Amino acid sequence: MELDDQYSQSKYPVIHGYRLGEEIGGGGFSKVFRAIDDKNSSVAACKVVNLFISPSLGYGQPNVKELQKEVQVHKALKNEYILKFIHSEVIQKEKESQEQVWVPGLYMILELAIGGDLFDKIAPDVGVPEDLAKFYFSQLAAGMEHIHERGVAHRDLKPENLLLAANGNLKISDFGLCAVFKHKGKERLLSGRCGSLPYVAPELGNPAGQGYHAEPVDIWGMGVVLYTLLVGNTPWDEPSDASPEFCAYKTGELLQYDPWTRIRGQARSILLGMLTINPNERITMQQIKTHPWSMTPSQLSREQIPDALTQGMRQKGMMDVINPSFSNSQAYLSSQRAFNESQWGSQLNQQESQFMRMTGNITQSGSLNTTTTRFYLQLTPSQSFELLSAYMRQELGEEDVRLYSDKLDIGVRKAAGSRTVQGVISVRETEDLGQTGYSLVVMHRRKGSILHWKAFWWTVVRSQYLEQYVIRGD
């Protein structure tokens, strides 16, 4: 029995006026749904955390106290670069003798980051232009400054927690590992070991019982995020002697090699300031704000953001696969008309519509699809499912592939260095390209690095097994 099956006969209730629509994410104990308030014509996200897990499933129990802290902290944070918290409530589990009508758990209604994941738009090992990295880093710094002013440390800064609004602005999300380090002017040391290893600060590896200051930990995370924006990958697997790259960084040797040599001038200076090993010598938030690199604002106009964001993907030919566009102007006009008449077309202004379309969030048919790890096959859904199933079993092995033939979904797990990425590959019939009998394949990441998942998608798209069936634009 799977975790998802435990309440398969139950329904999801209306929460704060929002009914739950399609599932758009999740992992572990939680699922994320698109939520619709029909009365007010508004859309949000609903995160549902399963609080009542049967011991027979073999899972540990969620930490209810930590979840309550997440709710209280997130609710208190109000900043344009932080995902807005709208509402929360708990649906209790019924007694065993009673029918469980509603799926029990913690329901959190959050702002829907309709632009998707920031790093979903970035080509692995390429990154984005420095001016765009500065644009997003300045928003990250503004959001983090507000968080720290409220006495809170995020402690889990990583690409997976950086989302985009419809206009392209950054939204910091997921406060599940946050900690309050300052209250009524009194500051305390933190002691919990948490976060994703490529992004955690080295002092978190100190001996147990040795506390650490909160703000420098987030500043280090901001530094790794900036590096990843600039070059499209993390600098090391973890900041410890177990990582050859980190050892070479400590001696300065790593800075002599690509991709470090691509980072020059003031960008290099502020990056090294944030990635200073000794937290007592690490650059502070105030010093970040007054650093020459920060003091020179990004020269990109709003209209240039989508092009700059997808530049690496276009150079690699990825956008031709994600959204195959053709010289047939009639098809383009048809897709534009379909989008304008859709729910999203009526809610977004011209600037938002332009950003969403140019970054691959709007398909040729005018529908919303914020996952760019997708492609089209010149095969029917059943043919595509059979082909992909055989390919995945050949590449990953039987034990890392799970087939859901009734839904045309394939669950996969793939090693990515010393880590793994997991996700679901969904095959659906589509008329996005104005043709019937074609398939849309969307690779949904459920666990692991966005960049590793994107690299996996690109390997799949270019494999000899599939290449002849993949549709590309002209």
C-alpha positions as CSV (number, residue, x, y, z in Angstrom):
1,M,0.0,0.0,0.0
2,E,1.4,3.4,-1.0
3,L,1.2,6.7,0.9
4,D,-1.1,8.1,-1.8
5,D,-3.5,5.2,-1.5
6,Q,-4.3,5.6,2.2
7,Y,-7.3,7.9,1.7
8,S,-8.0,7.0,-2.0
9,Q,-11.8,6.9,-1.3
10,S,-11.9,10.3,0.4
11,K,-12.4,13.7,-1.2
12,Y,-10.7,17.1,-0.8
13,P,-12.8,19.7,0.9
14,V,-13.3,23.3,-0.1
15,I,-10.8,25.3,1.9
16,H,-11.4,29.1,2.5
17,G,-13.6,29.2,-0.6
18,Y,-11.0,27.4,-2.7
19,R,-11.8,24.0,-4.4
20,L,-8.8,21.8,-5.2
21,G,-8.0,21.2,-8.9
22,E,-5.1,19.4,-10.6
23,E,-2.1,18.2,-8.6
24,I,0.9,20.4,-9.6
25,G,3.6,19.2,-7.2
26,G,4.6,17.5,-4.0
27,G,6.7,14.9,-2.4
28,G,7.2,13.1,0.9
29,F,4.2,13.8,3.2
30,S,2.7,16.6,1.0
31,K,0.9,17.3,-2.3
32,V,0.4,20.7,-3.9
33,F,-2.8,21.4,-5.9
34,R,-4.0,24.3,-8.0
35,A,-6.9,25.8,-6.0
36,I,-9.7,27.8,-7.5
37,D,-12.0,30.3,-5.8
38,D,-14.9,30.4,-8.3
39,K,-16.8,33.1,-6.5
40,N,-13.9,35.6,-6.7
41,S,-12.3,34.2,-9.9
42,S,-9.0,33.8,-8.2
43,V,-6.4,31.0,-8.3
44,A,-4.0,29.9,-5.6
45,A,-1.9,26.9,-4.5
46,C,-3.0,24.5,-1.8
47,K,-0.3,22.4,0.0
48,V,-1.8,19.4,1.8
49,V,0.3,17.8,4.4
50,N,-0.7,14.3,5.6
51,L,-0.6,14.4,9.4
52,F,-2.2,11.0,10.0
53,I,0.0,8.3,8.4
54,S,-0.7,4.7,9.2
55,P,2.3,3.0,10.9
56,S,1.7,0.0,8.6
57,L,3.1,2.1,5.7
58,G,6.5,2.2,7.3
59,Y,6.9,6.0,7.1
60,G,8.0,8.2,10.0
61,Q,5.4,10.6,11.4
62,P,5.4,14.3,10.3
63,N,6.6,16.8,13.0
64,V,3.4,18.6,13.8
65,K,5.2,21.1,16.0
66,E,7.5,22.1,13.2
67,L,4.6,22.4,10.8
68,Q,2.8,24.7,13.2
69,K,5.9,26.9,13.4
70,E,6.1,27.0,9.6
71,V,2.5,28.2,9.4
72,Q,3.0,30.9,12.1
73,V,6.3,32.2,10.7
74,H,5.2,32.2,7.0
75,K,1.9,34.0,7.9
76,A,3.9,36.8,9.6
77,L,6.2,37.4,6.6
78,K,4.8,40.0,4.1
79,N,7.1,41.1,1.3
80,E,6.7,41.3,-2.5
81,Y,9.5,38.7,-2.9
82,I,8.0,36.2,-0.5
83,L,5.3,33.8,-1.5
84,K,2.1,35.1,0.2
85,F,0.5,33.0,2.9
86,I,-3.4,33.1,2.6
87,H,-4.9,30.6,5.0
88,S,-4.5,27.3,6.8
89,E,-6.7,24.8,8.6
90,V,-6.5,21.2,9.8
91,I,-9.0,18.6,8.7
92,Q,-9.1,16.0,11.4
93,K,-9.1,12.2,11.0
94,E,-12.4,10.5,11.8
95,K,-12.7,7.7,14.3
96,E,-12.1,4.2,12.8
97,S,-15.8,3.4,13.0
98,Q,-16.7,6.4,10.9
99,E,-16.3,7.0,7.1
100,Q,-13.5,9.4,6.2
101,V,-15.3,11.8,3.9
102,W,-12.5,14.3,3.6
103,V,-8.8,13.7,3.2
104,P,-7.4,14.6,6.6
105,G,-4.3,16.8,7.0
106,L,-2.9,20.3,7.2
107,Y,-4.2,22.5,4.3
108,M,-2.2,25.7,3.5
109,I,-3.6,28.1,0.9
110,L,-0.6,30.0,-0.7
111,E,-0.1,32.4,-3.5
112,L,0.2,30.5,-6.8
113,A,3.6,31.2,-8.3
114,I,2.2,31.0,-11.8
115,G,5.6,31.6,-13.5
116,G,6.9,28.2,-12.1
117,D,10.4,27.5,-10.8
118,L,13.1,30.0,-11.5
119,F,15.7,27.3,-12.2
120,D,13.4,25.4,-14.4
121,K,14.1,28.1,-17.0
122,I,17.9,27.8,-16.8
123,A,20.1,25.5,-18.9
124,P,22.3,23.3,-16.8
125,D,26.1,24.2,-16.9
126,V,25.2,27.4,-18.7
127,G,23.4,29.7,-16.3
128,V,22.1,33.2,-17.1
129,P,23.7,36.5,-18.1
130,E,25.3,38.4,-15.2
131,D,22.8,41.3,-15.5
132,L,19.9,38.8,-15.0
133,A,21.6,37.1,-12.1
134,K,21.9,40.6,-10.5
135,F,18.2,41.3,-11.2
136,Y,17.1,38.1,-9.3
137,F,19.8,38.3,-6.6
138,S,18.7,41.8,-5.7
139,Q,15.2,40.5,-5.2
140,L,16.5,37.5,-3.2
141,A,18.5,39.9,-1.0
142,A,15.4,42.2,-0.4
143,G,13.3,39.2,0.6
144,M,15.9,37.7,2.8
145,E,16.5,41.1,4.5
146,H,12.8,41.2,5.5
147,I,13.0,37.6,6.8
148,H,16.0,38.4,8.9
149,E,14.5,41.7,10.2
150,R,11.6,39.5,11.6
151,G,14.2,37.4,13.5
152,V,13.8,34.4,11.2
153,A,16.4,32.3,9.4
154,H,15.2,30.4,6.3
155,R,17.9,27.7,6.4
156,D,16.9,26.1,3.2
157,L,17.7,28.4,0.3
158,K,18.0,26.4,-2.9
159,P,16.7,26.6,-6.5
160,E,13.7,24.4,-5.6
161,N,12.4,27.1,-3.2
162,L,12.8,30.1,-5.6
163,L,9.6,30.6,-7.7
164,L,8.4,33.1,-10.2
165,A,5.3,35.3,-10.3
166,A,3.5,35.9,-13.6
167,N,5.5,39.1,-14.2
168,G,8.8,37.3,-13.6
169,N,9.5,38.6,-10.1
170,L,11.1,36.2,-7.6
171,K,9.1,34.5,-4.8
172,I,10.9,32.9,-1.9
173,S,9.0,29.8,-0.6
174,D,9.0,26.9,1.8
175,F,9.6,27.8,5.4
176,G,9.6,24.2,6.6
177,L,13.1,24.4,8.0
178,C,13.0,28.0,9.3
179,A,14.0,29.0,12.8
180,V,13.4,32.0,14.9
181,F,16.8,33.3,16.1
182,K,15.9,36.7,17.5
183,H,13.0,37.7,19.7
184,K,12.5,41.1,21.4
185,G,16.0,42.0,20.6
186,K,17.6,38.9,22.0
187,E,19.5,36.7,19.6
188,R,20.2,33.0,20.2
189,L,22.5,30.5,18.5
190,L,20.9,27.8,16.4
191,S,21.8,24.1,16.6
192,G,19.7,22.1,14.1
193,R,21.5,20.4,11.2
194,C,19.2,20.9,8.1
195,G,19.1,22.0,4.5
196,S,20.3,20.5,1.2
197,L,24.0,19.6,1.3
198,P,25.2,21.6,-1.8
199,Y,23.7,24.8,-0.3
200,V,24.4,24.4,3.5
201,A,27.1,26.5,5.2
202,P,30.2,24.6,6.4
203,E,29.6,25.5,10.0
204,L,26.6,23.2,10.1
205,G,29.1,20.4,10.0
206,N,30.6,21.5,13.3
207,P,30.5,19.0,16.2
208,A,27.1,18.3,17.8
209,G,26.3,20.8,20.5
210,Q,28.2,23.6,18.9
211,G,25.8,26.3,17.9
212,Y,26.0,28.7,14.9
213,H,24.8,32.2,14.1
214,A,21.7,32.3,11.9
215,E,22.2,35.1,9.4
216,P,25.6,33.9,8.0
217,V,24.1,30.5,7.2
218,D,21.5,32.2,4.9
219,I,24.1,34.5,3.4
220,W,26.2,31.4,2.4
221,G,23.1,29.9,0.8
222,M,22.5,33.1,-1.1
223,G,26.1,32.8,-2.4
224,V,25.6,29.3,-3.6
225,V,22.4,30.4,-5.3
226,L,24.2,33.3,-7.1
227,Y,27.0,30.9,-8.2
228,T,24.3,28.5,-9.6
229,L,22.6,31.4,-11.4
230,L,25.8,32.4,-13.1
231,V,27.1,29.0,-14.2
232,G,24.1,26.6,-14.1
233,N,25.5,24.2,-11.5
234,T,26.5,24.0,-7.8
235,P,30.1,24.5,-6.9
236,W,30.3,21.3,-4.8
237,D,28.2,18.4,-3.6
238,E,28.7,19.5,0.0
239,P,31.0,21.9,1.9
240,S,33.2,19.3,3.7
241,D,36.4,17.4,3.2
242,A,34.4,14.7,1.5
243,S,34.1,17.0,-1.5
244,P,37.3,17.3,-3.7
245,E,35.9,20.6,-5.1
246,F,35.3,22.1,-1.7
247,C,38.8,21.1,-0.6
248,A,40.2,22.8,-3.7
249,Y,38.1,25.8,-3.0
250,K,39.6,26.1,0.5
251,T,43.1,26.2,-0.9
252,G,42.1,28.6,-3.7
253,E,43.0,26.1,-6.4
254,L,39.4,25.7,-7.6
255,L,39.3,29.4,-8.6
256,Q,41.8,28.8,-11.4
257,Y,39.5,26.5,-13.3
258,D,36.2,26.8,-15.3
259,P,33.5,27.7,-14.4
260,W,35.0,29.9,-11.7
261,T,37.1,31.7,-14.3
262,R,33.9,32.8,-16.0
263,I,33.0,34.9,-12.9
264,R,35.0,38.1,-12.9
265,G,35.3,41.5,-11.3
266,Q,32.8,42.7,-8.7
267,A,30.6,39.6,-9.2
268,R,33.5,37.4,-8.2
269,S,34.2,39.8,-5.2
270,I,30.7,39.6,-3.8
271,L,30.4,35.9,-4.4
272,L,33.7,35.2,-2.5
273,G,32.5,37.5,0.3
274,M,29.4,35.3,0.8
275,L,31.3,32.1,0.4
276,T,33.9,33.0,3.1
277,I,34.5,29.8,5.1
278,N,34.7,31.6,8.5
279,P,31.2,32.8,9.3
280,N,32.6,35.6,11.5
281,E,34.4,37.0,8.4
282,R,31.6,36.4,6.0
283,I,30.0,39.4,4.3
284,T,26.8,40.7,6.1
285,M,23.5,41.7,4.6
286,Q,24.3,45.4,5.0
287,Q,27.7,44.9,3.2
288,I,25.9,43.0,0.4
289,K,23.6,46.0,-0.1
290,T,26.5,48.5,-0.3
291,H,28.8,46.3,-2.3
292,P,29.8,47.9,-5.7
293,W,28.2,45.0,-7.6
294,S,24.9,45.6,-5.8
295,M,25.1,49.4,-6.1
296,T,25.1,49.2,-9.9
297,P,21.6,48.1,-10.8
298,S,20.8,45.6,-13.5
299,Q,20.5,47.3,-16.9
300,L,17.8,44.9,-18.2
301,S,14.4,46.3,-19.0
302,R,11.3,44.3,-18.0
303,E,10.8,43.4,-21.7
304,Q,14.3,41.9,-21.9
305,I,13.9,39.5,-18.8
306,P,12.2,36.6,-20.6
307,D,14.8,36.5,-23.4
308,A,17.7,36.7,-20.9
309,L,16.2,34.0,-18.7
310,T,15.8,31.5,-21.5
311,Q,19.0,32.5,-23.4
312,G,20.9,29.4,-22.4
313,M,18.0,27.1,-23.3
314,R,17.6,28.8,-26.7
315,Q,21.3,28.4,-27.4
316,K,21.2,24.7,-26.7
317,G,18.0,24.2,-28.7
318,M,15.9,23.4,-25.7
319,M,13.1,25.9,-26.5
320,D,12.6,24.3,-29.9
321,V,11.6,21.1,-28.0
322,I,9.7,22.7,-25.2
323,N,7.5,24.9,-27.4
324,P,8.0,23.9,-31.0
325,S,7.1,27.0,-33.0
326,F,6.6,27.0,-36.7
327,S,6.7,29.6,-39.5
328,N,2.9,29.1,-40.1
329,S,1.6,32.4,-38.9
330,Q,-1.9,31.1,-38.8
331,A,-1.0,28.6,-36.2
332,Y,0.6,31.3,-34.0
333,L,-2.4,33.6,-34.3
334,S,-4.7,30.7,-33.4
335,S,-2.7,29.9,-30.3
336,Q,-2.6,33.6,-29.3
337,R,-6.4,33.8,-29.7
338,A,-6.9,30.6,-27.6
339,F,-4.7,32.1,-24.8
340,N,-6.5,35.4,-24.8
341,E,-9.8,33.7,-24.5
342,S,-8.6,31.3,-21.7
343,Q,-8.9,31.8,-17.9
344,W,-5.2,33.0,-17.8
345,G,-5.5,35.4,-20.7
346,S,-8.3,37.3,-18.9
347,Q,-6.3,37.5,-15.6
348,L,-2.9,38.5,-16.9
349,N,-1.9,41.9,-18.1
350,Q,0.2,42.4,-21.3
351,Q,3.6,42.3,-19.5
352,E,2.7,39.2,-17.6
353,S,1.3,37.5,-20.8
354,Q,4.5,38.3,-22.6
355,F,6.7,36.9,-19.8
356,M,4.6,33.7,-19.5
357,R,4.6,33.0,-23.3
358,M,8.3,33.8,-23.9
359,T,9.5,31.6,-21.0
360,G,7.6,28.5,-22.2
361,N,4.9,28.7,-19.6
362,I,2.2,29.0,-22.3
363,T,1.9,26.2,-24.9
364,Q,1.1,26.6,-28.5
365,S,-2.6,25.9,-27.8
366,G,-2.7,28.8,-25.3
367,S,-2.9,26.5,-22.2
368,L,-0.8,26.9,-19.0
369,N,2.1,24.5,-18.5
370,T,4.9,25.9,-16.2
371,T,7.1,22.7,-16.4
372,T,9.6,23.2,-19.1
373,T,10.9,19.6,-18.9
374,R,8.4,18.5,-21.5
375,F,8.5,17.5,-25.2
376,Y,6.2,16.3,-27.9
377,L,6.2,12.9,-29.8
378,Q,4.9,12.1,-33.2
379,L,3.2,9.0,-31.7
380,T,-0.1,8.3,-30.0
381,P,-0.1,8.3,-26.2
382,S,-0.2,4.5,-26.0
383,Q,2.8,4.2,-28.4
384,S,4.7,6.9,-26.6
385,F,4.0,5.2,-23.2
386,E,5.4,1.9,-24.6
387,L,8.4,3.5,-26.1
388,L,9.3,5.5,-23.0
389,S,8.7,2.6,-20.7
390,A,11.1,0.4,-22.6
391,Y,13.7,3.2,-22.8
392,M,13.5,4.0,-19.0
393,R,13.8,0.3,-18.0
394,Q,16.8,-0.1,-20.3
395,E,18.5,3.1,-19.0
396,L,17.6,3.0,-15.3
397,G,16.9,-0.7,-14.6
398,E,13.7,-2.4,-13.7
399,E,14.0,-1.6,-9.9
400,D,14.0,2.2,-10.6
401,V,11.0,2.3,-12.9
402,R,7.4,1.9,-12.0
403,L,4.6,1.8,-14.6
404,Y,1.1,3.1,-14.1
405,S,-0.5,1.9,-17.3
406,D,-4.0,3.0,-16.5
407,K,-2.8,6.7,-16.2
408,L,0.0,6.5,-18.8
409,D,2.4,7.6,-16.0
410,I,6.0,6.3,-15.4
411,G,7.6,6.8,-12.0
412,V,11.4,7.0,-12.2
413,R,14.4,7.3,-9.9
414,K,17.8,8.2,-11.3
415,A,21.2,8.6,-9.7
416,A,22.7,12.1,-10.1
417,G,26.2,12.1,-8.7
418,S,26.0,11.1,-5.1
419,R,22.3,12.0,-5.0
420,T,19.2,10.8,-6.7
421,V,16.3,12.6,-8.5
422,Q,12.8,11.2,-8.7
423,G,9.8,12.1,-10.7
424,V,6.8,11.1,-12.8
425,I,6.7,11.1,-16.6
426,S,3.2,11.7,-17.8
427,V,2.1,11.0,-21.3
428,R,-1.1,12.7,-22.6
429,E,-2.8,13.2,-25.9
430,T,-2.4,16.8,-27.2
431,E,-3.7,19.2,-29.8
432,D,-1.2,21.9,-28.8
433,L,0.5,21.7,-32.3
434,G,-2.8,21.7,-34.2
435,Q,-2.6,18.0,-35.0
436,T,-4.3,15.0,-33.6
437,G,-2.6,11.7,-32.6
438,Y,0.5,13.4,-31.1
439,S,1.6,13.1,-27.5
440,L,2.7,15.6,-24.9
441,V,5.3,14.2,-22.5
442,V,5.8,16.1,-19.2
443,M,8.6,15.1,-16.8
444,H,7.5,16.2,-13.3
445,R,10.3,16.3,-10.7
446,R,9.2,15.1,-7.3
447,K,12.5,15.0,-5.4
448,G,16.0,16.2,-5.9
449,S,17.8,18.9,-7.8
450,I,16.0,20.9,-10.5
451,L,19.2,21.2,-12.5
452,H,19.9,17.4,-12.3
453,W,16.4,16.7,-13.4
454,K,16.6,19.1,-16.3
455,A,19.9,17.5,-17.4
456,F,18.1,14.1,-17.3
457,W,15.3,15.4,-19.4
458,W,17.7,16.8,-22.0
459,T,19.5,13.4,-22.2
460,V,16.1,11.7,-22.7
461,V,15.1,14.1,-25.5
462,R,18.4,13.6,-27.4
463,S,18.6,9.8,-27.0
464,Q,18.9,7.8,-30.2
465,Y,15.9,5.8,-28.8
466,L,13.5,8.7,-29.0
467,E,15.2,11.4,-31.2
468,Q,13.4,10.5,-34.4
469,Y,10.0,10.9,-32.8
470,V,10.7,14.2,-30.9
471,I,9.0,17.2,-32.5
472,R,11.2,20.3,-32.9
473,G,10.3,23.7,-34.2
474,D,11.5,25.1,-37.5
